Amino acid sequence: MTPDAKPFVARVLVYPRAEVLDPQGRAIEGALERIGFDGVQRIRAGKSFEVALRAASSTEASEAVDRMCRQLLANPIVEDYSVEWIRA
């Protein structure tokens, strides 16, 4: 890492792909309906990660987070992910 690296913080959201069955989401939908929330049309259960890192540039930080997602944080076969930068 270069001495001029700056701090970056990203929020990574990971959800099952739309075409993949989401049993946890379906269970939550059913529970919400049972306790009186009749208007809920769909729940997709996912996970989130807050990643703090140091990088020389926003491009380098973005590339690093994308690699993290593809290699560990998300299963690209059944999950999609999105990255939101909290601090760049």
PyMOL Python script that loads the backbone (N, CA, C, O; Angstrom):
from pymol import cmd

cmd.read_pdbstr("""\
ATOM      1  N   MET A   1       0.848  -1.174   0.000  1.00  0.00           N
ATOM      2  CA  MET A   1       0.000   0.000   0.000  1.00  0.00           C
ATOM      3  C   MET A   1       0.894   1.237   0.000  1.00  0.00           C
ATOM      4  O   MET A   1       1.931   1.281   0.661  1.00  0.00           O
ATOM      5  N   THR A   2       0.470   2.212  -0.742  1.00  0.00           N
ATOM      6  CA  THR A   2       1.243   3.445  -0.822  1.00  0.00           C
ATOM      7  C   THR A   2       1.008   4.307   0.412  1.00  0.00           C
ATOM      8  O   THR A   2      -0.051   4.223   1.034  1.00  0.00           O
ATOM      9  N   PRO A   3       1.984   5.131   0.771  1.00  0.00           N
ATOM     10  CA  PRO A   3       1.831   5.967   1.966  1.00  0.00           C
ATOM     11  C   PRO A   3       0.718   7.006   1.831  1.00  0.00           C
ATOM     12  O   PRO A   3       0.230   7.514   2.840  1.00  0.00           O
ATOM     13  N   ASP A   4       0.314   7.326   0.615  1.00  0.00           N
ATOM     14  CA  ASP A   4      -0.745   8.326   0.429  1.00  0.00           C
ATOM     15  C   ASP A   4      -2.134   7.691   0.330  1.00  0.00           C
ATOM     16  O   ASP A   4      -3.059   8.321  -0.182  1.00  0.00           O
ATOM     17  N   ALA A   5      -2.295   6.464   0.808  1.00  0.00           N
ATOM     18  CA  ALA A   5      -3.591   5.786   0.772  1.00  0.00           C
ATOM     19  C   ALA A   5      -4.608   6.539   1.631  1.00  0.00           C
ATOM     20  O   ALA A   5      -4.283   7.069   2.694  1.00  0.00           O
ATOM     21  N   LYS A   6      -5.833   6.567   1.143  1.00  0.00           N
ATOM     22  CA  LYS A   6      -6.918   7.272   1.827  1.00  0.00           C
ATOM     23  C   LYS A   6      -7.953   6.271   2.323  1.00  0.00           C
ATOM     24  O   LYS A   6      -8.059   5.171   1.779  1.00  0.00           O
ATOM     25  N   PRO A   7      -8.716   6.638   3.351  1.00  0.00           N
ATOM     26  CA  PRO A   7      -9.744   5.725   3.858  1.00  0.00           C
ATOM     27  C   PRO A   7     -10.995   5.750   2.971  1.00  0.00           C
ATOM     28  O   PRO A   7     -11.411   6.801   2.484  1.00  0.00           O
ATOM     29  N   PHE A   8     -11.571   4.586   2.781  1.00  0.00           N
ATOM     30  CA  PHE A   8     -12.824   4.425   2.050  1.00  0.00           C
ATOM     31  C   PHE A   8     -13.710   3.484   2.858  1.00  0.00           C
ATOM     32  O   PHE A   8     -13.215   2.583   3.535  1.00  0.00           O
ATOM     33  N   VAL A   9     -15.009   3.694   2.785  1.00  0.00           N
ATOM     34  CA  VAL A   9     -15.963   2.800   3.453  1.00  0.00           C
ATOM     35  C   VAL A   9     -17.076   2.491   2.461  1.00  0.00           C
ATOM     36  O   VAL A   9     -17.680   3.386   1.870  1.00  0.00           O
ATOM     37  N   ALA A  10     -17.326   1.199   2.298  1.00  0.00           N
ATOM     38  CA  ALA A  10     -18.374   0.752   1.376  1.00  0.00           C
ATOM     39  C   ALA A  10     -19.367  -0.111   2.123  1.00  0.00           C
ATOM     40  O   ALA A  10     -19.002  -0.832   3.051  1.00  0.00           O
ATOM     41  N   ARG A  11     -20.625  -0.035   1.718  1.00  0.00           N
ATOM     42  CA  ARG A  11     -21.654  -0.952   2.209  1.00  0.00           C
ATOM     43  C   ARG A  11     -21.965  -1.889   1.051  1.00  0.00           C
ATOM     44  O   ARG A  11     -22.335  -1.444  -0.036  1.00  0.00           O
ATOM     45  N   VAL A  12     -21.817  -3.168   1.284  1.00  0.00           N
ATOM     46  CA  VAL A  12     -22.096  -4.179   0.273  1.00  0.00           C
ATOM     47  C   VAL A  12     -23.400  -4.869   0.643  1.00  0.00           C
ATOM     48  O   VAL A  12     -23.542  -5.385   1.751  1.00  0.00           O
ATOM     49  N   LEU A  13     -24.345  -4.877  -0.278  1.00  0.00           N
ATOM     50  CA  LEU A  13     -25.627  -5.555  -0.086  1.00  0.00           C
ATOM     51  C   LEU A  13     -25.650  -6.783  -0.975  1.00  0.00           C
ATOM     52  O   LEU A  13     -25.395  -6.696  -2.176  1.00  0.00           O
ATOM     53  N   VAL A  14     -25.956  -7.925  -0.383  1.00  0.00           N
ATOM     54  CA  VAL A  14     -25.970  -9.197  -1.102  1.00  0.00           C
ATOM     55  C   VAL A  14     -27.366  -9.802  -0.967  1.00  0.00           C
ATOM     56  O   VAL A  14     -27.887  -9.943   0.139  1.00  0.00           O
ATOM     57  N   TYR A  15     -27.966 -10.158  -2.105  1.00  0.00           N
ATOM     58  CA  TYR A  15     -29.299 -10.754  -2.125  1.00  0.00           C
ATOM     59  C   TYR A  15     -29.322 -11.942  -3.071  1.00  0.00           C
ATOM     60  O   TYR A  15     -28.543 -11.996  -4.023  1.00  0.00           O
ATOM     61  N   PRO A  16     -30.214 -12.898  -2.813  1.00  0.00           N
ATOM     62  CA  PRO A  16     -30.368 -13.983  -3.780  1.00  0.00           C
ATOM     63  C   PRO A  16     -30.801 -13.406  -5.128  1.00  0.00           C
ATOM     64  O   PRO A  16     -31.556 -12.435  -5.179  1.00  0.00           O
ATOM     65  N   ARG A  17     -30.327 -13.999  -6.200  1.00  0.00           N
ATOM     66  CA  ARG A  17     -30.767 -13.579  -7.535  1.00  0.00           C
ATOM     67  C   ARG A  17     -32.280 -13.728  -7.620  1.00  0.00           C
ATOM     68  O   ARG A  17     -32.861 -14.582  -6.951  1.00  0.00           O
ATOM     69  N   ALA A  18     -32.909 -12.912  -8.430  1.00  0.00           N
ATOM     70  CA  ALA A  18     -34.372 -12.901  -8.543  1.00  0.00           C
ATOM     71  C   ALA A  18     -34.921 -14.276  -8.917  1.00  0.00           C
ATOM     72  O   ALA A  18     -36.003 -14.651  -8.466  1.00  0.00           O
ATOM     73  N   GLU A  19     -34.191 -15.028  -9.734  1.00  0.00           N
ATOM     74  CA  GLU A  19     -34.687 -16.325 -10.197  1.00  0.00           C
ATOM     75  C   GLU A  19     -34.415 -17.464  -9.210  1.00  0.00           C
ATOM     76  O   GLU A  19     -34.801 -18.605  -9.465  1.00  0.00           O
ATOM     77  N   VAL A  20     -33.755 -17.166  -8.086  1.00  0.00           N
ATOM     78  CA  VAL A  20     -33.417 -18.182  -7.087  1.00  0.00           C
ATOM     79  C   VAL A  20     -34.448 -18.144  -5.967  1.00  0.00           C
ATOM     80  O   VAL A  20     -34.811 -17.073  -5.483  1.00  0.00           O
ATOM     81  N   LEU A  21     -34.915 -19.316  -5.560  1.00  0.00           N
ATOM     82  CA  LEU A  21     -35.854 -19.424  -4.449  1.00  0.00           C
ATOM     83  C   LEU A  21     -35.227 -18.831  -3.188  1.00  0.00           C
ATOM     84  O   LEU A  21     -34.063 -19.092  -2.884  1.00  0.00           O
ATOM     85  N   ASP A  22     -36.001 -18.037  -2.463  1.00  0.00           N
ATOM     86  CA  ASP A  22     -35.526 -17.389  -1.238  1.00  0.00           C
ATOM     87  C   ASP A  22     -36.405 -17.846  -0.072  1.00  0.00           C
ATOM     88  O   ASP A  22     -37.335 -17.131   0.303  1.00  0.00           O
ATOM     89  N   PRO A  23     -36.135 -19.023   0.514  1.00  0.00           N
ATOM     90  CA  PRO A  23     -36.999 -19.534   1.575  1.00  0.00           C
ATOM     91  C   PRO A  23     -37.055 -18.634   2.807  1.00  0.00           C
ATOM     92  O   PRO A  23     -38.100 -18.540   3.452  1.00  0.00           O
ATOM     93  N   GLN A  24     -35.961 -17.980   3.140  1.00  0.00           N
ATOM     94  CA  GLN A  24     -35.973 -17.082   4.297  1.00  0.00           C
ATOM     95  C   GLN A  24     -36.891 -15.892   4.030  1.00  0.00           C
ATOM     96  O   GLN A  24     -37.662 -15.497   4.905  1.00  0.00           O
ATOM     97  N   GLY A  25     -36.816 -15.326   2.844  1.00  0.00           N
ATOM     98  CA  GLY A  25     -37.698 -14.225   2.480  1.00  0.00           C
ATOM     99  C   GLY A  25     -39.161 -14.643   2.509  1.00  0.00           C
ATOM    100  O   GLY A  25     -40.015 -13.900   2.991  1.00  0.00           O
ATOM    101  N   ARG A  26     -39.449 -15.841   1.989  1.00  0.00           N
ATOM    102  CA  ARG A  26     -40.829 -16.344   1.989  1.00  0.00           C
ATOM    103  C   ARG A  26     -41.337 -16.543   3.416  1.00  0.00           C
ATOM    104  O   ARG A  26     -42.492 -16.234   3.710  1.00  0.00           O
ATOM    105  N   ALA A  27     -40.483 -17.056   4.300  1.00  0.00           N
ATOM    106  CA  ALA A  27     -40.881 -17.262   5.692  1.00  0.00           C
ATOM    107  C   ALA A  27     -41.192 -15.919   6.364  1.00  0.00           C
ATOM    108  O   ALA A  27     -42.144 -15.812   7.137  1.00  0.00           O
ATOM    109  N   ILE A  28     -40.395 -14.913   6.067  1.00  0.00           N
ATOM    110  CA  ILE A  28     -40.631 -13.583   6.640  1.00  0.00           C
ATOM    111  C   ILE A  28     -41.936 -13.006   6.097  1.00  0.00           C
ATOM    112  O   ILE A  28     -42.709 -12.417   6.852  1.00  0.00           O
ATOM    113  N   GLU A  29     -42.188 -13.167   4.804  1.00  0.00           N
ATOM    114  CA  GLU A  29     -43.466 -12.716   4.217  1.00  0.00           C
ATOM    115  C   GLU A  29     -44.640 -13.333   4.966  1.00  0.00           C
ATOM    116  O   GLU A  29     -45.574 -12.632   5.356  1.00  0.00           O
ATOM    117  N   GLY A  30     -44.589 -14.654   5.167  1.00  0.00           N
ATOM    118  CA  GLY A  30     -45.670 -15.347   5.864  1.00  0.00           C
ATOM    119  C   GLY A  30     -45.842 -14.853   7.287  1.00  0.00           C
ATOM    120  O   GLY A  30     -46.968 -14.670   7.751  1.00  0.00           O
ATOM    121  N   ALA A  31     -44.735 -14.635   7.981  1.00  0.00           N
ATOM    122  CA  ALA A  31     -44.811 -14.145   9.365  1.00  0.00           C
ATOM    123  C   ALA A  31     -45.417 -12.750   9.417  1.00  0.00           C
ATOM    124  O   ALA A  31     -46.234 -12.462  10.292  1.00  0.00           O
ATOM    125  N   LEU A  32     -45.028 -11.888   8.496  1.00  0.00           N
ATOM    126  CA  LEU A  32     -45.593 -10.530   8.469  1.00  0.00           C
ATOM    127  C   LEU A  32     -47.091 -10.572   8.210  1.00  0.00           C
ATOM    128  O   LEU A  32     -47.853  -9.826   8.824  1.00  0.00           O
ATOM    129  N   GLU A  33     -47.509 -11.439   7.306  1.00  0.00           N
ATOM    130  CA  GLU A  33     -48.940 -11.563   7.017  1.00  0.00           C
ATOM    131  C   GLU A  33     -49.696 -12.057   8.252  1.00  0.00           C
ATOM    132  O   GLU A  33     -50.784 -11.565   8.550  1.00  0.00           O
ATOM    133  N   ARG A  34     -49.126 -13.021   8.966  1.00  0.00           N
ATOM    134  CA  ARG A  34     -49.789 -13.557  10.161  1.00  0.00           C
ATOM    135  C   ARG A  34     -49.937 -12.526  11.266  1.00  0.00           C
ATOM    136  O   ARG A  34     -50.860 -12.621  12.075  1.00  0.00           O
ATOM    137  N   ILE A  35     -49.047 -11.542  11.318  1.00  0.00           N
ATOM    138  CA  ILE A  35     -49.174 -10.532  12.380  1.00  0.00           C
ATOM    139  C   ILE A  35     -49.848  -9.255  11.886  1.00  0.00           C
ATOM    140  O   ILE A  35     -49.817  -8.222  12.555  1.00  0.00           O
ATOM    141  N   GLY A  36     -50.457  -9.341  10.705  1.00  0.00           N
ATOM    142  CA  GLY A  36     -51.318  -8.252  10.277  1.00  0.00           C
ATOM    143  C   GLY A  36     -50.805  -7.334   9.184  1.00  0.00           C
ATOM    144  O   GLY A  36     -51.471  -6.346   8.874  1.00  0.00           O
ATOM    145  N   PHE A  37     -49.683  -7.600   8.598  1.00  0.00           N
ATOM    146  CA  PHE A  37     -49.159  -6.770   7.512  1.00  0.00           C
ATOM    147  C   PHE A  37     -49.565  -7.384   6.170  1.00  0.00           C
ATOM    148  O   PHE A  37     -48.791  -8.106   5.541  1.00  0.00           O
ATOM    149  N   ASP A  38     -50.790  -7.084   5.748  1.00  0.00           N
ATOM    150  CA  ASP A  38     -51.352  -7.716   4.557  1.00  0.00           C
ATOM    151  C   ASP A  38     -50.827  -7.146   3.246  1.00  0.00           C
ATOM    152  O   ASP A  38     -50.919  -7.820   2.220  1.00  0.00           O
ATOM    153  N   GLY A  39     -50.287  -5.949   3.235  1.00  0.00           N
ATOM    154  CA  GLY A  39     -49.885  -5.302   1.999  1.00  0.00           C
ATOM    155  C   GLY A  39     -48.494  -5.652   1.499  1.00  0.00           C
ATOM    156  O   GLY A  39     -48.093  -5.178   0.436  1.00  0.00           O
ATOM    157  N   VAL A  40     -47.756  -6.459   2.226  1.00  0.00           N
ATOM    158  CA  VAL A  40     -46.388  -6.796   1.812  1.00  0.00           C
ATOM    159  C   VAL A  40     -46.458  -7.716   0.597  1.00  0.00           C
ATOM    160  O   VAL A  40     -47.091  -8.770   0.645  1.00  0.00           O
ATOM    161  N   GLN A  41     -45.807  -7.312  -0.488  1.00  0.00           N
ATOM    162  CA  GLN A  41     -45.842  -8.094  -1.715  1.00  0.00           C
ATOM    163  C   GLN A  41     -44.657  -9.028  -1.859  1.00  0.00           C
ATOM    164  O   GLN A  41     -44.787 -10.115  -2.422  1.00  0.00           O
ATOM    165  N   ARG A  42     -43.501  -8.616  -1.356  1.00  0.00           N
ATOM    166  CA  ARG A  42     -42.311  -9.460  -1.525  1.00  0.00           C
ATOM    167  C   ARG A  42     -41.258  -9.052  -0.516  1.00  0.00           C
ATOM    168  O   ARG A  42     -41.072  -7.868  -0.238  1.00  0.00           O
ATOM    169  N   ILE A  43     -40.581 -10.029   0.020  1.00  0.00           N
ATOM    170  CA  ILE A  43     -39.417  -9.813   0.886  1.00  0.00           C
ATOM    171  C   ILE A  43     -38.272 -10.632   0.299  1.00  0.00           C
ATOM    172  O   ILE A  43     -38.433 -11.816   0.005  1.00  0.00           O
ATOM    173  N   ARG A  44     -37.142 -10.005   0.136  1.00  0.00           N
ATOM    174  CA  ARG A  44     -35.927 -10.717  -0.253  1.00  0.00           C
ATOM    175  C   ARG A  44     -34.975 -10.590   0.930  1.00  0.00           C
ATOM    176  O   ARG A  44     -34.588  -9.481   1.300  1.00  0.00           O
ATOM    177  N   ALA A  45     -34.603 -11.702   1.516  1.00  0.00           N
ATOM    178  CA  ALA A  45     -33.694 -11.687   2.656  1.00  0.00           C
ATOM    179  C   ALA A  45     -32.262 -11.703   2.132  1.00  0.00           C
ATOM    180  O   ALA A  45     -31.919 -12.494   1.254  1.00  0.00           O
ATOM    181  N   GLY A  46     -31.454 -10.841   2.667  1.00  0.00           N
ATOM    182  CA  GLY A  46     -30.074 -10.758   2.215  1.00  0.00           C
ATOM    183  C   GLY A  46     -29.148 -10.496   3.384  1.00  0.00           C
ATOM    184  O   GLY A  46     -29.488 -10.733   4.543  1.00  0.00           O
ATOM    185  N   LYS A  47     -27.988 -10.007   3.053  1.00  0.00           N
ATOM    186  CA  LYS A  47     -27.001  -9.689   4.077  1.00  0.00           C
ATOM    187  C   LYS A  47     -26.256  -8.426   3.655  1.00  0.00           C
ATOM    188  O   LYS A  47     -26.204  -8.081   2.475  1.00  0.00           O
ATOM    189  N   SER A  48     -25.690  -7.754   4.633  1.00  0.00           N
ATOM    190  CA  SER A  48     -24.921  -6.551   4.319  1.00  0.00           C
ATOM    191  C   SER A  48     -23.583  -6.602   5.043  1.00  0.00           C
ATOM    192  O   SER A  48     -23.442  -7.209   6.105  1.00  0.00           O
ATOM    193  N   PHE A  49     -22.613  -5.946   4.433  1.00  0.00           N
ATOM    194  CA  PHE A  49     -21.264  -5.860   4.984  1.00  0.00           C
ATOM    195  C   PHE A  49     -20.816  -4.412   4.896  1.00  0.00           C
ATOM    196  O   PHE A  49     -21.049  -3.754   3.882  1.00  0.00           O
ATOM    197  N   GLU A  50     -20.185  -3.914   5.925  1.00  0.00           N
ATOM    198  CA  GLU A  50     -19.548  -2.613   5.860  1.00  0.00           C
ATOM    199  C   GLU A  50     -18.047  -2.863   5.777  1.00  0.00           C
ATOM    200  O   GLU A  50     -17.456  -3.463   6.675  1.00  0.00           O
ATOM    201  N   VAL A  51     -17.448  -2.403   4.702  1.00  0.00           N
ATOM    202  CA  VAL A  51     -16.035  -2.666   4.439  1.00  0.00           C
ATOM    203  C   VAL A  51     -15.266  -1.342   4.525  1.00  0.00           C
ATOM    204  O   VAL A  51     -15.504  -0.427   3.736  1.00  0.00           O
ATOM    205  N   ALA A  52     -14.354  -1.250   5.480  1.00  0.00           N
ATOM    206  CA  ALA A  52     -13.475  -0.085   5.595  1.00  0.00           C
ATOM    207  C   ALA A  52     -12.105  -0.509   5.086  1.00  0.00           C
ATOM    208  O   ALA A  52     -11.567  -1.532   5.509  1.00  0.00           O
ATOM    209  N   LEU A  53     -11.546   0.280   4.178  1.00  0.00           N
ATOM    210  CA  LEU A  53     -10.237  -0.055   3.626  1.00  0.00           C
ATOM    211  C   LEU A  53      -9.483   1.213   3.280  1.00  0.00           C
ATOM    212  O   LEU A  53     -10.056   2.301   3.240  1.00  0.00           O
ATOM    213  N   ARG A  54      -8.214   1.063   3.036  1.00  0.00           N
ATOM    214  CA  ARG A  54      -7.373   2.172   2.595  1.00  0.00           C
ATOM    215  C   ARG A  54      -6.899   1.838   1.194  1.00  0.00           C
ATOM    216  O   ARG A  54      -6.508   0.706   0.906  1.00  0.00           O
ATOM    217  N   ALA A  55      -6.940   2.837   0.329  1.00  0.00           N
ATOM    218  CA  ALA A  55      -6.507   2.647  -1.059  1.00  0.00           C
ATOM    219  C   ALA A  55      -5.983   3.966  -1.594  1.00  0.00           C
ATOM    220  O   ALA A  55      -6.286   5.033  -1.060  1.00  0.00           O
ATOM    221  N   ALA A  56      -5.197   3.879  -2.651  1.00  0.00           N
ATOM    222  CA  ALA A  56      -4.598   5.072  -3.244  1.00  0.00           C
ATOM    223  C   ALA A  56      -5.620   5.910  -4.001  1.00  0.00           C
ATOM    224  O   ALA A  56      -5.441   7.119  -4.147  1.00  0.00           O
ATOM    225  N   SER A  57      -6.695   5.279  -4.485  1.00  0.00           N
ATOM    226  CA  SER A  57      -7.693   6.016  -5.267  1.00  0.00           C
ATOM    227  C   SER A  57      -9.054   5.337  -5.132  1.00  0.00           C
ATOM    228  O   SER A  57      -9.149   4.201  -4.666  1.00  0.00           O
ATOM    229  N   SER A  58     -10.095   6.039  -5.541  1.00  0.00           N
ATOM    230  CA  SER A  58     -11.431   5.450  -5.510  1.00  0.00           C
ATOM    231  C   SER A  58     -11.532   4.278  -6.481  1.00  0.00           C
ATOM    232  O   SER A  58     -12.258   3.318  -6.221  1.00  0.00           O
ATOM    233  N   THR A  59     -10.814   4.348  -7.588  1.00  0.00           N
ATOM    234  CA  THR A  59     -10.812   3.236  -8.547  1.00  0.00           C
ATOM    235  C   THR A  59     -10.201   1.989  -7.915  1.00  0.00           C
ATOM    236  O   THR A  59     -10.743   0.890  -8.038  1.00  0.00           O
ATOM    237  N   GLU A  60      -9.067   2.169  -7.238  1.00  0.00           N
ATOM    238  CA  GLU A  60      -8.415   1.036  -6.571  1.00  0.00           C
ATOM    239  C   GLU A  60      -9.324   0.455  -5.483  1.00  0.00           C
ATOM    240  O   GLU A  60      -9.427  -0.764  -5.348  1.00  0.00           O
ATOM    241  N   ALA A  61      -9.974   1.314  -4.715  1.00  0.00           N
ATOM    242  CA  ALA A  61     -10.882   0.857  -3.659  1.00  0.00           C
ATOM    243  C   ALA A  61     -12.059   0.095  -4.262  1.00  0.00           C
ATOM    244  O   ALA A  61     -12.440  -0.963  -3.761  1.00  0.00           O
ATOM    245  N   SER A  62     -12.625   0.623  -5.322  1.00  0.00           N
ATOM    246  CA  SER A  62     -13.757  -0.023  -5.985  1.00  0.00           C
ATOM    247  C   SER A  62     -13.373  -1.390  -6.531  1.00  0.00           C
ATOM    248  O   SER A  62     -14.128  -2.351  -6.386  1.00  0.00           O
ATOM    249  N   GLU A  63     -12.215  -1.482  -7.151  1.00  0.00           N
ATOM    250  CA  GLU A  63     -11.748  -2.760  -7.689  1.00  0.00           C
ATOM    251  C   GLU A  63     -11.519  -3.775  -6.568  1.00  0.00           C
ATOM    252  O   GLU A  63     -11.840  -4.953  -6.722  1.00  0.00           O
ATOM    253  N   ALA A  64     -10.970  -3.324  -5.451  1.00  0.00           N
ATOM    254  CA  ALA A  64     -10.713  -4.221  -4.322  1.00  0.00           C
ATOM    255  C   ALA A  64     -12.020  -4.759  -3.747  1.00  0.00           C
ATOM    256  O   ALA A  64     -12.131  -5.955  -3.478  1.00  0.00           O
ATOM    257  N   VAL A  65     -13.008  -3.887  -3.557  1.00  0.00           N
ATOM    258  CA  VAL A  65     -14.290  -4.326  -3.005  1.00  0.00           C
ATOM    259  C   VAL A  65     -14.983  -5.274  -3.980  1.00  0.00           C
ATOM    260  O   VAL A  65     -15.581  -6.263  -3.555  1.00  0.00           O
ATOM    261  N   ASP A  66     -14.913  -4.994  -5.257  1.00  0.00           N
ATOM    262  CA  ASP A  66     -15.512  -5.886  -6.243  1.00  0.00           C
ATOM    263  C   ASP A  66     -14.866  -7.277  -6.178  1.00  0.00           C
ATOM    264  O   ASP A  66     -15.566  -8.288  -6.241  1.00  0.00           O
ATOM    265  N   ARG A  67     -13.550  -7.330  -6.055  1.00  0.00           N
ATOM    266  CA  ARG A  67     -12.864  -8.627  -5.930  1.00  0.00           C
ATOM    267  C   ARG A  67     -13.296  -9.350  -4.648  1.00  0.00           C
ATOM    268  O   ARG A  67     -13.498 -10.564  -4.659  1.00  0.00           O
ATOM    269  N   MET A  68     -13.437  -8.603  -3.542  1.00  0.00           N
ATOM    270  CA  MET A  68     -13.891  -9.206  -2.282  1.00  0.00           C
ATOM    271  C   MET A  68     -15.259  -9.858  -2.470  1.00  0.00           C
ATOM    272  O   MET A  68     -15.506 -10.968  -2.000  1.00  0.00           O
ATOM    273  N   CYS A  69     -16.135  -9.147  -3.164  1.00  0.00           N
ATOM    274  CA  CYS A  69     -17.486  -9.663  -3.383  1.00  0.00           C
ATOM    275  C   CYS A  69     -17.448 -10.933  -4.229  1.00  0.00           C
ATOM    276  O   CYS A  69     -18.081 -11.933  -3.889  1.00  0.00           O
ATOM    277  N   ARG A  70     -16.713 -10.888  -5.318  1.00  0.00           N
ATOM    278  CA  ARG A  70     -16.666 -12.039  -6.223  1.00  0.00           C
ATOM    279  C   ARG A  70     -15.977 -13.249  -5.598  1.00  0.00           C
ATOM    280  O   ARG A  70     -16.318 -14.388  -5.916  1.00  0.00           O
ATOM    281  N   GLN A  71     -15.012 -13.012  -4.711  1.00  0.00           N
ATOM    282  CA  GLN A  71     -14.241 -14.119  -4.156  1.00  0.00           C
ATOM    283  C   GLN A  71     -14.760 -14.652  -2.820  1.00  0.00           C
ATOM    284  O   GLN A  71     -14.503 -15.806  -2.479  1.00  0.00           O
ATOM    285  N   LEU A  72     -15.495 -13.816  -2.051  1.00  0.00           N
ATOM    286  CA  LEU A  72     -15.890 -14.270  -0.716  1.00  0.00           C
ATOM    287  C   LEU A  72     -17.271 -13.803  -0.259  1.00  0.00           C
ATOM    288  O   LEU A  72     -18.060 -14.612   0.229  1.00  0.00           O
ATOM    289  N   LEU A  73     -17.571 -12.530  -0.407  1.00  0.00           N
ATOM    290  CA  LEU A  73     -18.775 -11.982   0.212  1.00  0.00           C
ATOM    291  C   LEU A  73     -20.071 -12.434  -0.453  1.00  0.00           C
ATOM    292  O   LEU A  73     -21.102 -12.530   0.213  1.00  0.00           O
ATOM    293  N   ALA A  74     -20.037 -12.712  -1.745  1.00  0.00           N
ATOM    294  CA  ALA A  74     -21.235 -13.152  -2.465  1.00  0.00           C
ATOM    295  C   ALA A  74     -20.916 -14.406  -3.265  1.00  0.00           C
ATOM    296  O   ALA A  74     -19.799 -14.579  -3.751  1.00  0.00           O
ATOM    297  N   ASN A  75     -21.899 -15.267  -3.394  1.00  0.00           N
ATOM    298  CA  ASN A  75     -21.766 -16.444  -4.247  1.00  0.00           C
ATOM    299  C   ASN A  75     -22.347 -16.060  -5.607  1.00  0.00           C
ATOM    300  O   ASN A  75     -23.567 -15.984  -5.748  1.00  0.00           O
ATOM    301  N   PRO A  76     -21.510 -15.820  -6.601  1.00  0.00           N
ATOM    302  CA  PRO A  76     -22.000 -15.288  -7.878  1.00  0.00           C
ATOM    303  C   PRO A  76     -22.951 -16.223  -8.623  1.00  0.00           C
ATOM    304  O   PRO A  76     -23.615 -15.798  -9.569  1.00  0.00           O
ATOM    305  N   ILE A  77     -23.024 -17.477  -8.216  1.00  0.00           N
ATOM    306  CA  ILE A  77     -23.940 -18.408  -8.871  1.00  0.00           C
ATOM    307  C   ILE A  77     -25.385 -18.134  -8.452  1.00  0.00           C
ATOM    308  O   ILE A  77     -26.291 -18.228  -9.280  1.00  0.00           O
ATOM    309  N   VAL A  78     -25.612 -17.800  -7.190  1.00  0.00           N
ATOM    310  CA  VAL A  78     -26.985 -17.629  -6.696  1.00  0.00           C
ATOM    311  C   VAL A  78     -27.265 -16.255  -6.090  1.00  0.00           C
ATOM    312  O   VAL A  78     -28.397 -15.982  -5.691  1.00  0.00           O
ATOM    313  N   GLU A  79     -26.250 -15.383  -6.015  1.00  0.00           N
ATOM    314  CA  GLU A  79     -26.450 -14.081  -5.381  1.00  0.00           C
ATOM    315  C   GLU A  79     -25.973 -12.940  -6.278  1.00  0.00           C
ATOM    316  O   GLU A  79     -25.029 -13.083  -7.055  1.00  0.00           O
ATOM    317  N   ASP A  80     -26.649 -11.816  -6.144  1.00  0.00           N
ATOM    318  CA  ASP A  80     -26.224 -10.556  -6.747  1.00  0.00           C
ATOM    319  C   ASP A  80     -25.767  -9.647  -5.619  1.00  0.00           C
ATOM    320  O   ASP A  80     -26.151  -9.838  -4.465  1.00  0.00           O
ATOM    321  N   TYR A  81     -24.953  -8.667  -5.952  1.00  0.00           N
ATOM    322  CA  TYR A  81     -24.520  -7.717  -4.931  1.00  0.00           C
ATOM    323  C   TYR A  81     -24.475  -6.314  -5.512  1.00  0.00           C
ATOM    324  O   TYR A  81     -24.361  -6.117  -6.722  1.00  0.00           O
ATOM    325  N   SER A  82     -24.569  -5.349  -4.611  1.00  0.00           N
ATOM    326  CA  SER A  82     -24.403  -3.950  -5.005  1.00  0.00           C
ATOM    327  C   SER A  82     -23.524  -3.293  -3.954  1.00  0.00           C
ATOM    328  O   SER A  82     -23.473  -3.726  -2.803  1.00  0.00           O
ATOM    329  N   VAL A  83     -22.831  -2.235  -4.375  1.00  0.00           N
ATOM    330  CA  VAL A  83     -21.910  -1.526  -3.485  1.00  0.00           C
ATOM    331  C   VAL A  83     -22.353  -0.082  -3.401  1.00  0.00           C
ATOM    332  O   VAL A  83     -22.585   0.568  -4.420  1.00  0.00           O
ATOM    333  N   GLU A  84     -22.467   0.413  -2.190  1.00  0.00           N
ATOM    334  CA  GLU A  84     -22.806   1.802  -1.918  1.00  0.00           C
ATOM    335  C   GLU A  84     -21.643   2.397  -1.142  1.00  0.00           C
ATOM    336  O   GLU A  84     -21.242   1.862  -0.108  1.00  0.00           O
ATOM    337  N   TRP A  85     -21.110   3.484  -1.630  1.00  0.00           N
ATOM    338  CA  TRP A  85     -19.975   4.110  -0.942  1.00  0.00           C
ATOM    339  C   TRP A  85     -20.478   5.064   0.125  1.00  0.00           C
ATOM    340  O   TRP A  85     -21.196   6.021  -0.162  1.00  0.00           O
ATOM    341  N   ILE A  86     -20.091   4.787   1.356  1.00  0.00           N
ATOM    342  CA  ILE A  86     -20.478   5.609   2.496  1.00  0.00           C
ATOM    343  C   ILE A  86     -19.507   6.779   2.638  1.00  0.00           C
ATOM    344  O   ILE A  86     -19.905   7.913   2.904  1.00  0.00           O
ATOM    345  N   ARG A  87     -18.234   6.476   2.456  1.00  0.00           N
ATOM    346  CA  ARG A  87     -17.201   7.516   2.533  1.00  0.00           C
ATOM    347  C   ARG A  87     -16.136   7.186   1.503  1.00  0.00           C
ATOM    348  O   ARG A  87     -15.556   6.100   1.498  1.00  0.00           O
ATOM    349  N   ALA A  88     -15.900   8.142   0.643  1.00  0.00           N
ATOM    350  CA  ALA A  88     -14.881   7.942  -0.397  1.00  0.00           C
ATOM    351  C   ALA A  88     -13.908   9.082  -0.386  1.00  0.00           C
ATOM    352  O   ALA A  88     -12.973   9.103  -1.186  1.00  0.00           O
TER     353      ALA A  88
END
""", "prot")
cmd.dss("prot")
cmd.show_as("cartoon", "prot")
cmd.util.cbc("prot")
cmd.orient("prot")
